[in-house]
Amino acid sequence: ENKVHSLLSTALRLAGEWISTKRAATGTEILRDFLTPASNTAVYTKEKLLAHMTLGTFNARLHQNVLKKVTSEEWRQGGRVLADRKSEFERCRVLHGEKL
């Protein structure tokens, strides 16, 4: 049974890594369906170490991608556009309220 769990852990870890590099699923799906189960089913120290290292590396990469996105000029520009639209919407609401 330990060998089966070990093989399953390795298969899940490798599948998660492959799917991640091919961008064939979302980060949530990769974590939920592959990397977390790989960590949970690992039996031997080597498999546990590899599964947790893969999980940690994946999470670090996700964090860096999100950080890069939310600090980009496009993100800041989107925030300015959103603020302008919100202000415009509020002005329209006030104008509409005055006409009633």
Protein Blocks (a to p, Z undefined) as FASTA:
>chain_A
ZZmmmmmmmmmmmmmmmmmmnopacfklmmmmmmmmmmmmpmbfmlmmmmmmmmmmmmmm
mmmmmmmmmmpmklmmmmmmmmmmmmmmmmmmmmmmmmZZ
